[in-house]
């Protein structure tokens, strides 16, 4: 991919933080900004279109909304069903296999969204992600 140039007018505080990071990491400012944008703008080419849009929109969600996603999970009933179907997948019929596949996809989608939420929260700083008292 060929590099392109653009001119940005950034708030002084943002530019100061980026410059400080560049000095600490001993990297050119352009590299810090490029890597920051790369980490915030997800590469979602391999995802279905609805998932692509959701993951991209997450970038602009509030911390509170991201924490909700990060803490989300399948219902206990779905988790139990996934576990049971997974254990007996060899002896199950077509209906059970279809249900298992649906549950696996749902689990994967939830896991992907949670990972993206944690990544965004980490990039934003704020509350440590592994602390007992997380932002609500």
CORNOR-V493779 format. One record per residue. N is the residue number from 1. RES is the residue in three letters. PHI is phi as a letter, one per 40 degrees, with the letter a starting at -180 (999 if undefined). Layout:
n->N res->RES phi->PHI
n->N res->RES phi->PHI
This chain:
n->1 res->UNK phi->999
n->2 res->UNK phi->c
n->3 res->UNK phi->c
n->4 res->UNK phi->b
n->5 res->UNK phi->b
n->6 res->UNK phi->a
n->7 res->UNK phi->b
n->8 res->UNK phi->b
n->9 res->UNK phi->b
n->10 res->UNK phi->b
n->11 res->UNK phi->d
n->12 res->UNK phi->d
n->13 res->UNK phi->c
n->14 res->UNK phi->c
n->15 res->UNK phi->c
n->16 res->UNK phi->c
n->17 res->UNK phi->c
n->18 res->UNK phi->c
n->19 res->UNK phi->c
n->20 res->UNK phi->c
n->21 res->UNK phi->c
n->22 res->UNK phi->c
n->23 res->UNK phi->c
n->24 res->UNK phi->c
n->25 res->UNK phi->c
n->26 res->UNK phi->f
n->27 res->UNK phi->b
n->28 res->UNK phi->c
n->29 res->UNK phi->d
n->30 res->UNK phi->d
n->31 res->UNK phi->c
n->32 res->UNK phi->c
n->33 res->UNK phi->c
n->34 res->UNK phi->c
n->35 res->UNK phi->c
n->36 res->UNK phi->c
n->37 res->UNK phi->c
n->38 res->UNK phi->c
n->39 res->UNK phi->c
n->40 res->UNK phi->c
n->41 res->UNK phi->c
n->42 res->UNK phi->c
n->43 res->UNK phi->c
n->44 res->UNK phi->b
n->45 res->UNK phi->d
n->46 res->UNK phi->c
n->47 res->UNK phi->c
n->48 res->UNK phi->c
n->49 res->UNK phi->d
n->50 res->UNK phi->c
n->51 res->UNK phi->c
n->52 res->UNK phi->d
n->53 res->UNK phi->c
n->54 res->UNK phi->c
n->55 res->UNK phi->c
n->56 res->UNK phi->c
n->57 res->UNK phi->c
n->58 res->UNK phi->d
n->59 res->UNK phi->d
n->60 res->UNK phi->b
n->61 res->UNK phi->c
n->62 res->UNK phi->c
n->63 res->UNK phi->d
n->64 res->UNK phi->c
n->65 res->UNK phi->c
n->66 res->UNK phi->c
n->67 res->UNK phi->c
n->68 res->UNK phi->c
n->69 res->UNK phi->c
n->70 res->UNK phi->c
n->71 res->UNK phi->c
n->72 res->UNK phi->c
n->73 res->UNK phi->a
n->74 res->UNK phi->c
n->75 res->UNK phi->c
n->76 res->UNK phi->d
n->77 res->UNK phi->c
n->78 res->UNK phi->c
n->79 res->UNK phi->c
n->80 res->UNK phi->c
n->81 res->UNK phi->c
n->82 res->UNK phi->c
n->83 res->UNK phi->c
n->84 res->UNK phi->c
n->85 res->UNK phi->c
n->86 res->UNK phi->c
n->87 res->UNK phi->c
n->88 res->UNK phi->b
n->89 res->UNK phi->c
n->90 res->UNK phi->c
n->91 res->UNK phi->c
n->92 res->UNK phi->c
n->93 res->UNK phi->c
n->94 res->UNK phi->c
n->95 res->UNK phi->c
n->96 res->UNK phi->c
n->97 res->UNK phi->c
n->98 res->UNK phi->c
n->99 res->UNK phi->c
n->100 res->UNK phi->c
n->101 res->UNK phi->c
n->102 res->UNK phi->c
n->103 res->UNK phi->c
n->104 res->UNK phi->c
n->105 res->UNK phi->c
n->106 res->UNK phi->c
n->107 res->UNK phi->c
n->108 res->UNK phi->c
n->109 res->UNK phi->c
n->110 res->UNK phi->c
n->111 res->UNK phi->c
n->112 res->UNK phi->c
n->113 res->UNK phi->c
n->114 res->UNK phi->c
n->115 res->UNK phi->c
n->116 res->UNK phi->c
n->117 res->UNK phi->c
n->118 res->UNK phi->c
n->119 res->UNK phi->c
n->120 res->UNK phi->c
n->121 res->UNK phi->c
n->122 res->UNK phi->c
n->123 res->UNK phi->c
n->124 res->UNK phi->c
n->125 res->UNK phi->g
n->126 res->UNK phi->g
n->127 res->UNK phi->c
n->128 res->UNK phi->d
n->129 res->UNK phi->c
n->130 res->UNK phi->b
n->131 res->UNK phi->c
n->132 res->UNK phi->c
n->133 res->UNK phi->b
n->134 res->UNK phi->c
n->135 res->UNK phi->c
n->136 res->UNK phi->b
